[in-house]
């Protein structure tokens, strides 16, 4: 018996729940399909299907074997593609989600580069500052900043990002540079809603400082704009002020007291069975984010 072909027939019967439909779709006779499944059951030593006059359902053992067969057949197909030196050509629409600022600054350029490389593809972005249920909201790939809860998804870390306190050179010249986290009580603090989860800012070695922001903004962009104008200090993720650091409009303070950086992951549901559009996009995201010094 051709074990690989027998697995393919078994999977098709499980999916169609019919020996006759499987025979038609695989251009075989119904008796040949029946004999193959029977031989597979004899080889394994367990019943794979419960058969009635109206339906064919997998047994408990059959359901477990179905998952294994799908994985094995996928691995075989991927190994053959790899040996041939190529993946299947990406097709369809790719849906990507990320947080708003990160999406605008760092994901969109990767998406447009991807579409240039694969002109037959389409893409849809969904940038929001809240957790997105990837499956329920139809996303193919998510880029997440922070520690991830346990899930059955594939998660690949591409780097990490610092949580920094910053102010303009003019503000620091006028009000002084804080030497310790405790000195923040003597400064004007601007907080964004995303950062203003609690009145505590955490620092290295377990230090926690209760802050009293003079101004709260509902976006990071607003808090950064106020800090650049020389009005106060704010706390943001490093990538959000990359351009301001390069042009000198903002400076980082208290870098010796920073808490550990937050991990950045690329997340997608299908693992090694992911379609070509996901695999090729993930490969590009990994390359581009890992070469970015803001995340390493």
Secondary structure, 3 states (H helix, E strand, C coil): CCHHHHHHHHHHHHHHCCHHHHHHHCCCCHHHHHHHHHHHHHHHCCCCEEECCCCEEECHHHHHHHHHHHHHHHHHHHHHHHHHCCCCCCCCEEEEEECHHHHHHHHHHHHHHHHHHCCCCEEEEEECCCCCCCCCCCCCEEEEECCCCCCCCEEEEEEEECEEEEECHHHHHHHCCCCCHHHHHHCCEEEECCCCCCCEEECHHHCEEECCCCEEECCHHHHHHHHHCCCCEEEEEHHHHHHHHHHCCCEEECHHHCCCCEEEEEEECCHHHCCHHHHHHHHHHHHHHHCCHHHC
